[in-house]
Amino acid sequence: MTKRLMNTTLAAGFAMLATVTFAENYPTPVLLQDGAQAPIDAITPTNEVFRIAYMPPATEFNYYIAIGEGIKAVAAEAGVEVFMLAPQSGADINGQMGMIQDVLTQDVDAIIFGTHDEFAAAPLLEQAVDAGMAVLMINSDIPNFPTPIHGVVGYSQRNGTHAIADWAIENYGDEPLQVGIIEGQPGYHSTERVGGFLDGIEGNENFEVVVSIDGKWNVEGGNTAGMDILQSNPDLDMIFAANDYMIIGASFAAKALGRDDIVLLGNDGDTSGLEEIAAGNITATVNTSPFLMGKAAMHATLDALNGTYPGGWIETPTSIEDMEGAVSVLQEPEKLFPQPSREY
C-alpha cells in the first residue's frame, strides 16, 4: 500500500501554522522570521503588462523547468510576460549572479528565483527589492533569507525527508542496515534535506549511516558518488540522496555493480525519477509536485504586484511515493513536466 504522508508540521523557526490544503491559488502564507519580510507596499511595478523574470539555479534540472511550466501556465491565463534566465549548471554560481545583475538593469517588475548560494544572491536581490521589484524565492522554506524578500514558496524540506525516513523505518527497519547518503552541493537545500532524513532515523539502532558525500545535485555526480559509496562499502543496504537526479545516478552505479538489492530513496518527484520508480530501478521518493509549486508561486507574485499578497511562506504539499504511488502520479500527466515517456 502506497503511503501518502502529507506534511502538517512546519520547519522550526516559523511563527505560526499554515493551512496545507490548497486554496484556489495557494494556502495561507506563514509569517517569515522577524526582519526577513520585505514590505509589500514598497513594490512599485513599472509596466502596464507585468514583466516577470523566472531565475532558477540552472537549466540542467527538469525539476526547475517543471516549476517554470507552472509559472508559464498562470502567466498565460493572466496575460503577463514571463521569461526564464538561468545558467546551464547548478554549480555555476557566478553565472547566476551575473544574470541577476543583468536583470537589475532591465525593465522587470518581479523576480521569482531559486539559488544554491543564498549568501551570494542576497546583495543583488536586496538591490531588486530596493528598486521596487517583487522578489519571491521558489522551491524553498527558508524563514530568514539573508536579506528581506517578499515571499517564499515551496515545501517543508526537512519534513519531507523526515517523512521518507519514517517510511524507510516502517518498511525496512526490522533488521540492521548500513546507509549511505548523497548530499547536494553545500547550502540550505542540502542541509535541510539531509538533516530531515538524519532526524528521522535518529535513535533507531537498525540504521547506521556509514558514509555521506556530495553528489553535486546532478545525475553524473550521483553516479560518481554512488559508485564510490558502493565500492568502498560493499555491505551497504540503502542510499538516500537529496534529489532524484542524484539517486538516478546512484541507481546506474548499483546496476553496473550488480547491486539490485540496494534500497534507493530520492527527493523531488521529478518525472524521470517517478518513471525510474515505476520501472523498479529506484525504491521511493518524496514527491513535491513542482508544476503545482510553480503555479502557486506565480499567483503569489501577481498578488504581490497588485498589493494583495500578505507576504510570508507558502507551503506546497508532499507525499511519499513507491512503485504503486509513482504509477498513480504518472497517470496524471497534465500535472507533470516533462511528460512521461509513455502512458501509465
ABEGO torsion letter per residue (X at the ends): XBBBBBBABBBBGBABBBBABBBAABBBBBBBBBGABBBAAABBBABABBBBBBBBABAABAAAAAAAAAAAAAAAAAGBBBBBBBBABAABAAAAAAAAAAAAABBBABBBBBBABAAAAAAAAAAAAAAGBBBBBBGBABABBABBBABBBEBBAAAAAAAAAAAAAAAAAABBBBBBBBBBBBEAAAAAAAAAAAAAABGBAABBBABBBBAGGBAAAAAAAAAAAAAABAABABBBBABAAAAAAAAAAAAAAGBAABBBBBBGGBAAAAAAAAAGABABBBBAGAAAAAAAAAAAAAAAAAGABAEEBBBBBBBBBBAAAAAAAAABAAABOBBBABBX
